[in-house]
Amino acid sequence: MTKYALDDRSDGSLVVSIGEVPVLTYVYRSGVAQLESPRPYFHPLTTLGGETVTQARPADHVWHHGLSWALPNVAAPGGATHNFWGGPTFVRGDGYVQLPNNGTVTHRGFTALFAGDDGVEIEEMLQWTAQDGALLFTEKRRLTVRASDDSWSLLFETVMRNASGETLSIGSPGTEGRENAGYGGLFWRGPQSMEGGEVLAEGDGGMGSRGAWMAYSAEAATVVMTDRAQNPRHPTPWFARSDEYAGLCPAPFFTEPLDAPAGAKVRFGYTVVIADGPSELGRASALAATAHTEKDPS
């Protein structure tokens, strides 16, 4: 029987262990600078064999925080654009500009913390505030961790309610005119040791291509991400890099913003599967098939 452990530490992080291996650290109270759009993030994530598969605050993009739910462009019609990704904002006609618009995602409390024979379950309440303090979203997030014989998976589910009182439009640099820059959502930044890896997918795997899953294979480890069938715009477009850095992101806002009317809820769910060693297409597809799905938090 697999043994799971969950440790809520005094430094504002949760650590999940499978057997004797701490495979997941979730930093729910982040002390980074405002420019980085403070938000909860996962780092380090490791394989069952102990290989680290995330990188946080690299010199090239200090706002890349391991694995995190991050939105680079949240706008009200005719109003300001808010950045929950970190760093500069891409402005149509002006390129990247550092603006006083880096928002914050704040942990408000856990409603469930459970480790049992079948895995670990965590439920969390959060709020999204603009740099000027205005409340934009409230969020309920659920995290589920389970292991199989040679891999483990994190199910990430979120329900975000627009609390701003007006329609909000969730976009990306791509929707503002930057080609092949439709990133935004659940973004994974890999370590230097995984740079130059192979991107594997159902289709051609190119930037912006659509699919139910995508994988990143390197010598030490494989990371697979799957898009839940109930997600908006499933199968999602994907943002992936392997040369400049190791990165992977299901990107539902790649070419078109998603509008969230006042008071409305938007729901997303993704599974991240982490395995030791490199993979070819067949193994990556099999790992994607192990991804577990649950009903999203209400």
ZAMARGU-4260 file (C-alpha; in steps of 0.2 Angstrom, whole numbers, plus 5000, padded with zeros to 4 digits):
<rodrens>
0) 5000/5000/5000 | 5006/5017/4995 | 5010/5029/5010 | 5005/5047/5009 | 5010/5061/5021
5) 5005/5079/5021 | 5014/5092/5031 | 5008/5110/5034 | 5023/5120/5038 | 5025/5136/5048
10) 5034/5144/5033 | 5018/5145/5023 | 5020/5129/5013 | 5013/5112/5012 | 5024/5096/5008
15) 5017/5080/5001 | 5027/5064/5002 | 5024/5048/4994 | 5033/5034/5003 | 5049/5043/5010
20) 5050/5055/4995 | 5044/5073/4997 | 5037/5075/4979 | 5027/5091/4981 | 5030/5108/4990
25) 5015/5120/4988 | 5020/5138/4993 | 5004/5145/4998 | 5011/5161/5006 | 5023/5169/4994
30) 5035/5183/5000 | 5041/5188/4982 | 5041/5206/4976 | 5026/5214/4969 | 5034/5214/4952
35) 5033/5195/4952 | 5014/5195/4955 | 5014/5186/4971 | 5004/5170/4970 | 5004/5152/4977
40) 5015/5140/4967 | 5022/5122/4967 | 5041/5121/4969 | 5050/5109/4970 | 5041/5095/4962
45) 5051/5079/4960 | 5049/5062/4953 | 5047/5047/4964 | 5065/5044/4961 | 5069/5061/4968
50) 5073/5071/4952 | 5068/5089/4953 | 5057/5094/4938 | 5053/5113/4942 | 5063/5129/4943
55) 5058/5144/4953 | 5063/5162/4950 | 5076/5159/4937 | 5087/5174/4932 | 5079/5175/4914
60) 5061/5177/4921 | 5061/5179/4940 | 5042/5178/4939 | 5042/5160/4933 | 5037/5151/4949
65) 5039/5132/4946 | 5021/5127/4942 | 5008/5140/4945 | 4991/5146/4940 | 4995/5163/4932
70) 4986/5175/4921 | 4996/5188/4911 | 4981/5199/4905 | 4965/5202/4914 | 4955/5217/4908
75) 4939/5226/4911 | 4931/5233/4895 | 4938/5250/4892 | 4948/5249/4908 | 4964/5244/4916
80) 4974/5228/4912 | 4979/5218/4927 | 4994/5206/4927 | 4994/5190/4937 | 5009/5182/4928
85) 5022/5194/4934 | 5035/5205/4925 | 5030/5217/4911 | 5013/5217/4902 | 5013/5216/4883
90) 5004/5231/4876 | 4998/5231/4858 | 5008/5243/4848 | 5021/5246/4862 | 5027/5228/4866
95) 5032/5223/4884 | 5030/5238/4896 | 5033/5237/4915 | 5017/5244/4922 | 5010/5247/4940
100) 4998/5233/4937 | 5005/5217/4945 | 4991/5209/4955 | 4992/5197/4970 | 4983/5180/4973
105) 4981/5178/4992 | 4978/5162/5002 | 4963/5164/5012 | 4962/5147/5021 | 4961/5129/5019
110) 4944/5120/5019 | 4951/5103/5018 | 4968/5095/5021 | 4968/5076/5020 | 4980/5062/5017
115) 4973/5044/5017 | 4976/5027/5008 | 4970/5034/4991 | 4980/5050/4991 | 4980/5068/4997
120) 4966/5080/4995 | 4968/5099/4998 | 4954/5112/4996 | 4959/5131/4997 | 4950/5148/4996
125) 4960/5162/4988 | 4957/5180/4982 | 4964/5190/4967 | 4967/5208/4970 | 4974/5221/4958
130) 4989/5231/4963 | 4978/5245/4969 | 4969/5233/4980 | 4953/5231/4970 | 4945/5213/4972
135) 4943/5205/4955 | 4941/5186/4958 | 4937/5174/4973 | 4944/5157/4970 | 4941/5139/4976
140) 4955/5127/4972 | 4956/5109/4974 | 4972/5099/4973 | 4973/5080/4973 | 4989/5069/4973
145) 4989/5051/4969 | 5003/5038/4964 | 5004/5024/4952 | 5018/5011/4949 | 5031/5022/4940
150) 5023/5040/4941 | 5012/5051/4952 | 5000/5064/4947 | 4993/5081/4953 | 4975/5085/4949
155) 4973/5104/4949 | 4955/5111/4949 | 4950/5129/4950 | 4933/5138/4951 | 4935/5157/4949
160) 4921/5169/4952 | 4921/5187/4945 | 4919/5198/4961 | 4923/5214/4952 | 4906/5220/4947
165) 4909/5221/4929 | 4914/5209/4915 | 4932/5204/4915 | 4942/5197/4900 | 4955/5184/4902
170) 4968/5185/4888 | 4987/5184/4884 | 5001/5193/4875 | 4994/5182/4860 | 4977/5191/4861
175) 4986/5207/4861 | 4995/5204/4845 | 5011/5195/4850 | 5014/5180/4838 | 5016/5163/4847
180) 5014/5170/4864 | 4997/5164/4870 | 5004/5159/4887 | 4993/5160/4902 | 4985/5147/4914
185) 4994/5132/4923 | 5012/5135/4918 | 5026/5124/4921 | 5044/5130/4921 | 5057/5116/4921
190) 5075/5116/4928 | 5090/5119/4917 | 5094/5101/4917 | 5078/5098/4907 | 5082/5111/4893
195) 5083/5105/4876 | 5070/5091/4879 | 5057/5084/4867 | 5039/5090/4866 | 5027/5075/4863
200) 5009/5077/4858 | 4994/5069/4850 | 4996/5080/4834 | 5011/5090/4828 | 5015/5097/4845
205) 5018/5114/4837 | 5016/5131/4846 | 4997/5134/4848 | 4992/5117/4842 | 4977/5109/4850
210) 4976/5093/4860 | 4970/5084/4875 | 4988/5082/4882 | 5006/5087/4879 | 5022/5080/4887
215) 5039/5086/4889 | 5053/5072/4889 | 5071/5075/4895 | 5084/5062/4901 | 5080/5063/4919
220) 5061/5065/4919 | 5045/5066/4909 | 5031/5079/4913 | 5014/5076/4905 | 4999/5089/4906
225) 4981/5084/4902 | 4967/5096/4898 | 4950/5090/4906 | 4936/5087/4893 | 4925/5099/4902
230) 4937/5114/4901 | 4932/5129/4890 | 4939/5127/4873 | 4944/5109/4875 | 4955/5102/4867
235) 4966/5117/4872 | 4979/5126/4862 | 4997/5123/4870 | 5012/5134/4873 | 5028/5125/4874
240) 5047/5129/4874 | 5062/5118/4875 | 5076/5128/4868 | 5076/5145/4877 | 5070/5136/4893
245) 5059/5121/4897 | 5041/5126/4898 | 5024/5119/4895 | 5006/5127/4897 | 4989/5122/4892
250) 4984/5139/4885 | 4965/5142/4883 | 4968/5161/4880 | 4981/5158/4866 | 4972/5167/4852
255) 4955/5173/4860 | 4951/5181/4876 | 4938/5172/4888 | 4925/5184/4895 | 4919/5181/4913
260) 4903/5192/4916 | 4901/5199/4934 | 4896/5186/4946 | 4900/5172/4934 | 4911/5157/4938
265) 4924/5150/4926 | 4931/5132/4929 | 4947/5123/4924 | 4954/5107/4928 | 4971/5099/4923
270) 4981/5084/4928 | 5000/5084/4929 | 5009/5067/4928 | 5027/5066/4933 | 5038/5051/4929
275) 5056/5046/4930 | 5066/5045/4914 | 5063/5050/4896 | 5048/5045/4886 | 5044/5041/4868
280) 5026/5045/4861 | 5019/5028/4867 | 5024/5030/4885 | 5019/5048/4885 | 5002/5043/4879
285) 5000/5030/4892 | 5005/5042/4906 | 4992/5054/4899 | 4979/5040/4900 | 4982/5038/4919
290) 4977/5055/4923 | 4963/5055/4935 | 4948/5067/4934 | 4936/5073/4947 | 4921/5084/4948
295) 4927/5102/4950 | 4925/5111/4967 | 4908/5120/4967
</rodrens>
